[in-house]
Amino acid sequence: MGLPVPRPGRAHPSASGLPVTPLLELTATAPDPGQVHALLTALGTGLVLREGPAGLSYTVATPNGPVTFT
């Protein structure tokens, strides 16, 4: 099943006044951060990298304060 086709005359859902939740932080964890750091530097990312199980987490600003998803 493909993506829904927009109907003429109907606004895109993103135009409906959805709340804005700015990204405050994106953090990655890796068992061996040194091994991944060189690749991230070569890609020109400013991604925060910490030691831990492989994963990503992000924090967004909400009306009720920052919320972190892991």
SERO-4910 file (N, C-alpha, C, O; in steps of 0.05 Angstrom, whole numbers):
BEGIN
 pado doro    nc1    nc2    nc3   cac1   cac2   cac3    cc1    cc2    cc3    oc1    oc2    oc3
  Met    A     17    -23      0      0      0      0     18     25      0     36     27     16
  Gly    A     12     44    -18     29     68    -20     19     90     -2      0     87     13
  Leu    A     32    113     -4     25    136     11     -1    148     -1     -6    145    -24
  Pro    A    -18    160     17    -42    172      6    -36    195    -13    -17    210     -9
  Val    A    -53    198    -32    -50    219    -52    -65    244    -43    -88    242    -36
  Pro    A    -52    268    -42    -66    292    -33    -89    298    -51    -87    295    -76
  Arg    A   -111    307    -39   -134    314    -55   -134    344    -61   -128    360    -43
  Pro    A   -140    352    -85   -141    381    -91   -161    395    -73   -182    385    -67
  Gly    A   -153    419    -64   -170    435    -47   -168    428    -18   -181    441     -1
  Arg    A   -153    408    -10   -150    400     18   -122    408     27   -102    403     13
  Ala    A   -121    419     50    -95    428     61    -79    403     71    -90    383     79
  His    A    -53    405     69    -35    384     79    -38    383    109    -41    404    122
  Pro    A    -37    360    122    -41    358    151    -22    376    167    -28    385    189
  Ser    A      2    381    156     22    397    171     13    426    172     24    442    187
  Ala    A     -7    434    155    -17    462    155    -39    465    175    -52    487    176
  Ser    A    -46    445    191    -69    446    209    -63    458    236    -79    455    255
  Gly    A    -40    471    240    -33    483    265    -23    463    286    -28    467    310
  Leu    A     -9    443    277      3    424    296     23    438    313     36    457    304
  Pro    A     27    430    338     47    443    355     75    440    345     82    419    333
  Val    A     91    460    349    119    459    341    135    449    365    132    459    388
  Thr    A    152    430    361    169    419    382    198    419    372    208    399    360
  Pro    A    212    441    376    240    443    367    258    421    379    255    414    402
  Leu    A    276    412    362    296    392    371    317    407    388    330    426    378
  Leu    A    321    398    413    341    410    430    368    396    430    389    408    431
  Glu    A    366    369    428    391    353    428    386    326    415    365    314    418
  Leu    A    406    317    400    407    290    389    433    277    398    454    288    393
  Thr    A    430    254    411    453    241    423    454    212    413    434    199    411
  Ala    A    478    203    407    482    175    399    500    161    420    517    174    433
  Thr    A    495    135    424    513    119    441    523     96    425    509     85    407
  Ala    A    548     88    431    560     66    417    578     51    436    590     64    454
  Pro    A    581     25    434    599     10    452    627     19    450    641     19    471
  Asp    A    636     28    427    664     38    423    662     65    408    665     65    384
  Pro    A    657     87    423    653    113    410    677    121    392    673    135    372
  Gly    A    701    114    400    725    121    385    724    110    356    733    123    338
  Gln    A    712     87    353    710     74    327    691     89    309    695     91    285
  Val    A    669     99    321    649    113    305    655    143    302    647    155    282
  His    A    670    154    321    676    183    320    689    192    294    681    213    283
  Ala    A    708    177    284    722    184    259    702    186    236    704    204    219
  Leu    A    684    168    234    664    168    213    646    193    216    640    206    196
  Leu    A    636    198    240    619    221    244    634    247    237    622    266    226
  Thr    A    659    249    244    675    273    238    678    275    208    676    297    197
  Ala    A    683    253    194    686    254    165    660    263    151    660    276    130
  Leu    A    637    257    164    611    265    153    605    294    160    585    305    149
  Gly    A    620    306    178    616    333    185    593    337    205    581    359    206
  Thr    A    586    317    220    564    319    239    574    331    265    598    328    272
  Gly    A    557    343    280    563    353    307    549    335    327    544    344    350
  Leu    A    543    311    320    528    292    337    544    286    362    567    279    361
  Val    A    530    289    385    542    281    411    543    251    412    523    237    407
  Leu    A    567    240    419    570    211    420    581    203    447    601    214    456
  Arg    A    567    184    459    575    174    486    578    144    485    567    131    468
  Glu    A    592    134    505    595    105    507    570     92    519    559    103    538
  Gly    A    562     70    508    538     56    518    528     37    496    540     35    475
  Pro    A    506     24    501    494      7    481    487     23    456    479     46    459
  Ala    A    489     12    432    483     27    408    455     38    409    436     23    414
  Gly    A    452     64    404    426     76    404    426    105    399    448    118    397
  Leu    A    403    117    396    399    145    392    378    155    413    360    140    420
  Ser    A    381    180    421    361    192    437    359    221    428    378    233    418
  Tyr    A    335    233    432    332    261    424    314    275    445    297    262    457
  Thr    A    319    300    447    303    317    466    290    339    450    303    352    434
  Val    A    264    343    455    249    364    442    238    382    463    233    374    486
  Ala    A    233    407    455    220    427    473    190    424    470    180    424    447
  Thr    A    176    422    492    147    420    491    136    442    509    151    454    525
  Pro    A    110    448    507     99    468    525    102    461    555    101    479    572
  Asn    A    106    436    561    109    427    589    138    423    596    144    411    617
  Gly    A    157    432    580    185    429    585    198    409    567    184    396    551
  Pro    A    224    405    568    238    386    551    229    357    556    224    349    579
  Val    A    227    342    534    220    314    536    242    298    520    248    306    497
  Thr    A    252    277    532    273    261    518    262    234    511    248    221    527
  Phe    A    267    226    486    259    200    476    284    183    471    303    193    460
  Thr    A    283    158    480    306    140    476    297    115    461    314     98    456
***
